[in-house]
Amino acid sequence: MARVRWWGTGLVVLVLLVLGGGLPLVDKALGSGGSALAAGTVVAVGTERAGVRPLTFTVPAAGWVLDAAESSLTSNAELSNNEVVFNLNAVVPFGSLDNARLWNGLGRIVSMGGGRLPGSPRAVTTGHGLAGLTGALAGHGKVGTASAFAKDDLGATVTAVGPPDAYRRLAAQVRAMVLSIEISP
């Protein structure tokens, strides 16, 4: 009769427990690669021109984190605060660019992810005089806003979404970030 040795099976189970339970705990302890932003931080996005990125916005309050894994400052910046995600994308057009075309394109992109831009957009002007369009965004049990801004040869789209209660708590901060957007020539 052969003797059964369980130490090999036990070792495999131990490795699986470490990988399945231990690594997520280590990941949580180390963080997701995000950088906490202080109130007043200016975030700059877009391909540098003469050493300066052309799209900027200001973080109005502490609590927002720049998600390094989801951001590429040459094209976008993704910030989160609790369950609310704010994403600004630089748009470099192949042809002419205006707010209505940019809004319609944003609507198509949002719909591919299962969201929608219900209703018609309304005009918005940032504190720097940049005119754009803004409106509601909804989908997957989340609510938020979307905005589109076009200026010369560069545009910006913004989406900000989260669970309804979380988004309502941060809606004023989201609006402040949208109203702080500037596109440099």
C-alpha positions as CSV (number, residue, x, y, z in Angstrom):
1,M,0.0,0.0,0.0
2,A,1.4,3.4,-1.0
3,R,1.7,6.2,1.5
4,V,-0.1,9.4,0.6
5,R,1.8,12.6,1.3
6,W,-0.2,15.8,1.7
7,W,2.6,18.3,2.1
8,G,2.7,19.0,-1.6
9,T,-1.0,19.7,-1.8
10,G,-0.8,21.8,1.4
11,L,2.0,23.9,-0.2
12,V,-0.1,24.5,-3.3
13,V,-3.0,25.6,-1.1
14,L,-0.8,27.9,0.9
15,V,0.6,29.6,-2.3
16,L,-3.0,30.0,-3.6
17,L,-4.1,31.6,-0.4
18,V,-1.1,34.0,-0.4
19,L,-1.8,35.0,-4.0
20,G,-5.6,35.2,-3.6
21,G,-5.8,36.9,-0.3
22,G,-2.4,38.4,0.5
23,L,-1.6,40.2,-2.7
24,P,-4.9,42.3,-2.7
25,L,-4.1,43.3,0.9
26,V,-0.5,44.3,-0.1
27,D,-1.9,46.2,-3.1
28,K,-4.4,48.1,-0.9
29,A,-1.7,48.9,1.6
30,L,0.7,50.2,-1.1
31,G,-2.0,52.2,-2.9
32,S,-3.1,52.1,-6.5
33,G,-0.3,54.4,-7.8
34,G,-2.4,57.5,-7.3
35,S,-1.2,60.8,-6.2
36,A,-3.2,62.8,-3.7
37,L,-3.7,66.4,-4.9
38,A,-3.9,69.4,-2.6
39,A,-6.5,72.1,-3.0
40,G,-5.4,74.6,-5.6
41,T,-3.3,72.1,-7.6
42,V,-3.2,72.9,-11.3
43,V,-3.3,69.8,-13.5
44,A,-1.9,70.2,-17.0
45,V,-2.8,67.9,-19.9
46,G,-1.8,67.7,-23.6
47,T,1.3,67.4,-25.7
48,E,3.8,70.0,-24.5
49,R,4.2,73.1,-26.6
50,A,7.3,75.2,-25.7
51,G,7.5,73.2,-22.4
52,V,3.9,73.9,-21.4
53,R,0.9,71.6,-21.6
54,P,-2.0,73.4,-23.3
55,L,-5.0,72.2,-21.2
56,T,-5.2,73.1,-17.5
57,F,-7.8,72.8,-14.7
58,T,-7.6,73.5,-11.0
59,V,-8.5,71.0,-8.2
60,P,-10.8,73.0,-5.8
61,A,-10.4,70.9,-2.6
62,A,-8.3,68.1,-1.1
63,G,-9.5,64.6,-1.5
64,W,-9.0,64.2,-5.2
65,V,-6.4,61.6,-6.4
66,L,-4.7,61.6,-9.8
67,D,-4.9,58.0,-11.0
68,A,-1.4,57.4,-12.5
69,A,-2.5,54.1,-14.1
70,E,-5.4,55.6,-15.9
71,S,-3.8,59.0,-16.8
72,S,-1.3,59.9,-19.6
73,L,-0.8,63.6,-19.2
74,T,-0.1,63.9,-22.9
75,S,-3.8,62.9,-23.5
76,N,-5.8,62.7,-20.4
77,A,-6.0,63.0,-16.6
78,E,-8.3,60.9,-14.4
79,L,-9.0,62.0,-10.9
80,S,-11.1,60.2,-8.3
81,N,-12.6,61.2,-5.0
82,N,-14.3,58.3,-3.2
83,E,-16.5,56.8,-5.9
84,V,-16.6,59.8,-8.2
85,V,-14.3,59.8,-11.3
86,F,-13.4,63.0,-13.2
87,N,-11.8,62.4,-16.6
88,L,-10.5,65.2,-18.9
89,N,-9.3,64.2,-22.4
90,A,-7.4,66.3,-24.8
91,V,-8.9,66.2,-28.3
92,V,-6.7,66.9,-31.4
93,P,-9.0,67.0,-34.4
94,F,-8.3,65.7,-37.9
95,G,-10.5,68.5,-39.4
96,S,-12.5,71.4,-38.1
97,L,-13.6,71.3,-34.5
98,D,-16.5,73.0,-32.8
99,N,-18.4,72.4,-29.6
100,A,-21.4,70.8,-31.2
101,R,-19.3,68.3,-33.2
102,L,-17.2,67.5,-30.1
103,W,-20.4,67.0,-28.0
104,N,-21.9,64.6,-30.5
105,G,-18.6,62.7,-30.7
106,L,-18.5,62.5,-26.9
107,G,-22.1,61.2,-26.9
108,R,-21.1,58.4,-29.3
109,I,-18.1,57.5,-27.1
110,V,-20.2,57.5,-23.9
111,S,-22.8,55.3,-25.5
112,M,-20.2,52.7,-26.5
113,G,-19.5,52.3,-22.7
114,G,-23.2,51.8,-22.0
115,G,-23.8,55.4,-20.8
116,R,-25.9,58.2,-22.3
117,L,-26.1,61.9,-22.5
118,P,-29.8,62.4,-21.8
119,G,-31.4,65.7,-22.9
120,S,-29.9,68.6,-24.8
121,P,-26.6,70.2,-23.7
122,R,-26.5,73.8,-22.5
123,A,-23.9,76.5,-23.0
124,V,-21.2,76.9,-20.4
125,T,-18.4,79.4,-20.2
126,T,-15.3,78.8,-18.0
127,G,-13.8,81.4,-15.8
128,H,-11.2,81.9,-18.5
129,G,-13.8,82.7,-21.2
130,L,-13.7,79.3,-22.9
131,A,-17.2,78.5,-24.3
132,G,-18.4,75.0,-24.4
133,L,-21.4,72.7,-23.9
134,T,-22.4,70.7,-20.8
135,G,-25.1,68.3,-19.8
136,A,-26.1,65.3,-17.8
137,L,-24.5,61.9,-18.1
138,A,-26.1,58.7,-16.9
139,G,-25.6,54.9,-17.0
140,H,-24.8,51.7,-15.0
141,G,-26.5,53.2,-11.9
142,K,-24.3,56.3,-12.0
143,V,-25.0,59.9,-12.7
144,G,-22.8,62.9,-13.6
145,T,-22.0,65.5,-16.1
146,A,-20.2,65.7,-19.5
147,S,-18.7,68.8,-21.1
148,A,-17.0,69.6,-24.4
149,F,-14.8,72.6,-25.2
150,A,-13.3,73.4,-28.6
151,K,-10.7,76.1,-29.3
152,D,-8.8,76.5,-32.6
153,D,-6.9,73.2,-33.1
154,L,-7.5,71.6,-29.7
155,G,-10.5,70.5,-27.7
156,A,-11.3,69.0,-24.3
157,T,-13.9,66.6,-23.2
158,V,-14.8,66.0,-19.6
159,T,-16.8,63.3,-17.9
160,A,-17.5,63.1,-14.2
161,V,-19.6,60.2,-12.9
162,G,-20.3,58.3,-9.7
163,P,-23.1,56.8,-7.6
164,P,-25.9,59.3,-7.2
165,D,-25.3,60.2,-3.5
166,A,-21.5,60.4,-3.9
167,Y,-21.8,62.5,-7.1
168,R,-24.3,64.9,-5.4
169,R,-21.8,65.5,-2.6
170,L,-19.0,66.4,-5.0
171,A,-21.0,68.1,-7.8
172,A,-20.0,71.6,-6.8
173,Q,-16.3,70.5,-6.8
174,V,-16.8,68.9,-10.3
175,R,-18.4,72.1,-11.6
176,A,-15.5,74.2,-10.2
177,M,-13.0,72.0,-12.0
178,V,-15.0,72.3,-15.3
179,L,-15.2,76.0,-14.9
180,S,-11.5,76.3,-14.3
181,I,-10.6,74.7,-17.6
182,E,-8.3,76.7,-19.9
183,I,-7.0,75.9,-23.3
184,S,-3.8,77.9,-24.1
185,P,-3.1,78.9,-27.7
